[in-house]
Amino acid sequence: MKRVQFEHSAIPYLFVAPQIIIILVFFLWPAAQAIYQSFLLEDAFGLSSQFVWFRNYEDTIFSDSWLQAAGFTIVFSAIVTFLSLALALLLAVKANEVIRGASTYKTTLMWAYAIAPPVAGLMGNLMFNPLIGDMYKFLNAIGWDFDHKLDSFDAGFVVVLISVWKQVSVNFIFFLSGLQGIPKSVNEASMMDCRSPTRRFWTITFPLLAPTTFFLMVINITYAFFETFGIIDTTTRGAPGGATNTLVFKVFQDGFRGADLGGSSAQSVVLMIMVLALTVVQFRFIERKVHY
Amino acid sequence: MSKVQLSNVIKTYPNGAEAVRGVDMEIQSGEFIVFVGPSGCGKSTLLRMIAGLEKITDGQIHIDDGLINDVSPADRDVAMVFQNYALYPHMTVRGNMSYGLKNRGMPKSEIDKKVTDAAEMLRIGDFLDRQPNQLSGGQRQRVAMGRAIVREPKVFLFDEPLSNLDAKLRVQMRIEIKRLQRRMNVTSIYVTHDQTEAMTLADRLAVINDGKIEQMGAPIDLYNNPETLFVASFIGSPQVNLLPVTFDGQHLVNGNLKLAGFSDLPNSKELVLGIRPDELSLDDNGQFPLRVDIVEQHGSDNLIYGGILGATDDGVEEMEFCFKTSQDMLPDLDSTLTLGFNAERAMVFDKTTGDRLR
C-alpha cells in the first residue's frame, strides 16, 4: 500500500507528550527498575546490594513454592475465566429474552460490578468465617466437611467462588451488549432456518459473539492473574501452605513480607514475560479466527 | 404450489396499538401478491405474521389446508427475503445457503446440488466461498434470494427486498424476481411501499391502509377503478390531481370553477374530484386555467406543475395540479395554459368517507 506523506510540524508530538510521559514514568521506568533489581541481591537491612546475575532467577523460579504458585495461577485463571464467561453468557442470554421488567433484571445483575475486589474478598471472608459464616455453615450442613483454613481444595474453592462472582457482572454487561448488537433480522432469518433454539445458539449467536468473547477472555485472564490479588489478600493470603498463592500474590509476599526484593523482582520480570507471551498468542493466533 | 388463506387476522400490540385490524385474503397457488401501503400501515406486520415472526392476536392463517397459527417459523415451510438481507456474517455464501437445509437433515450431496443449481440460476456461482462482507449490495441480495430458493418452500415472502439497492439495480432485480417467480411458480407475497414495484410485480395487489385492506385486485384495475380516495391517490405516479368540490345539481363547484358533465351526485356533501395527470389535455374550451410553475422533463414526457386559478382549498389559493404531456410541450413559466378533461373518466369521491361515488 502506498502512503501519502504530509509535511508535519512538532505540534502532534506535543499533544501526545502527556500520554508518553505517563507511560514512561509509571510503566516503563518501574519495569526497568524491576529488571535492574532482579539482578541484585540485597542484605537483610537493605543497606548494600550486590550484582548476582541470574542467581535470583535460579533461586526463585526453580523453587517448589514458585512452581506451586505458577501451577495454581494457571489452574485458577483457567477456571475463573471459564466459569465467569460461561455464567455471564448464560445470564446475558436469559436476560436478553426477558421482556417484562427487563431493566430491573439487568441492573440487578450489573450491581456486583461496582464492588472493589478487596471488598468482595472481605464479604467472602465473613461468609466463610468458621464462627459466623453462613456459607461455611451451609456447606458443612449439606455434608461437605468444609474447612478452607486447612484444606487446600476448599481454600481454592473460596477464592474461585468470590473471583467468579465479582467478574460475572462485567462479562454480563459486555455479553448483553454483544447480544443486542446482533441484528434482529439475522436472528429472525435463523428462526426460519432452524427449529431448535439450542442449535441456533451454537451455530448463529455464539459465533457472532466471538469477538466479544475473545475480548472478554483477554480481560478475564488479566483479571485472574492480577486483580484477584485483592481477593486473595483479604481471604486466604495464600494459605494453607501456599496452596492459593498466585504469582502476583507471591511477588508481594516475597518482596514486602519476606524482604527479598531481588527475588521478588525476578518473579515479576518472569510474570511480565509470561503476560507478554500470552498477549502475543492471543492477538496473533486467536484474534484472526474470531472476526468475520 | 400452495394457497394461503387469511381469515379475519388481527394484530394488537400489548400497548394497545392495532397494527392489523381484520384482514381476509385468499391467495391462489403460484400467485404473486404484493402488499403495498404507506409506512406504518401494517403490511410488514401482516407478512411477518405469515412468516411466524409475529404472533397472531386473533384470526387464522392457513397454508394449504393446515392451520399455521401456532406452528414455529421453521416448520411453516415458508422462506423469507429480508430488507437488509439478514445474511449470516460468519458463514460463506455456501454456508448461508445450505444452513437451512442442513438443519432439516438433508444429505450433503443433495445440499451441494441444490446450492450449486440455485447459485447458477442467480449467477453467484463464483462467490460461493466468499463471506457476505466481501460482496456488493446486489450480490448480497442474490444470496438472500438463493437462501430462500434452495429451501423450495411452499411460499416465498419478500419484505421490501429491493429498498437498499440503487435505482438501476432495483429495476434489474425487480425483473429478475418476476422471472424467477414465473419459472419456479411458487406462491409469493411481496411487501413494498414502492408503487412501481407493486404495479409491475403483482398478479394481484393489495393496498393496505391503517391495518386494513383498502382494495385488492389486478394492478391495472386498481389504477383504473380505485374504490376509495386512498387507493386513487396511492396508486399512480405522478399522483392523481385532487380538487375539493361541491355539487350544485349540474356542476361541480370550487371557487370560480364550475365543471359541467356531472349528474346524480349528492348535493349536500363535500366531494373530491380526481383526475389523473394524463387525463388532462390542452383544450381552448377547457375549464382549468393552469398557471405554470415548474416543468419537469422526464425524457419521453414532461410533467407540468402549476396552480389552477380560481380553485381554493381551505384558504389555499391555486390548487396544485400536475399535467402530463409530451416532450415537445414546453410552456413559459408563469404563463397560463387552459386544460380540459373528460368528465366520463374523472373520479368523484365522498370527502368524509373516501368512498368512490362515480
Interface residues (C-beta under 8 A of the other chain):
Chain A: P183 S185 V186 E188 A189 S190 M191 M192 D193 C194 R195 S196 R199 T203 I204 P207 L208 A210 Y292
Chain B: A51 G52 L53 S72 P73 A74 D75 V78 A79 M80 F82 Q83 N84 A86 L87 Y88 P89 H90 Y99 G100 N103 Q131 N133 R147
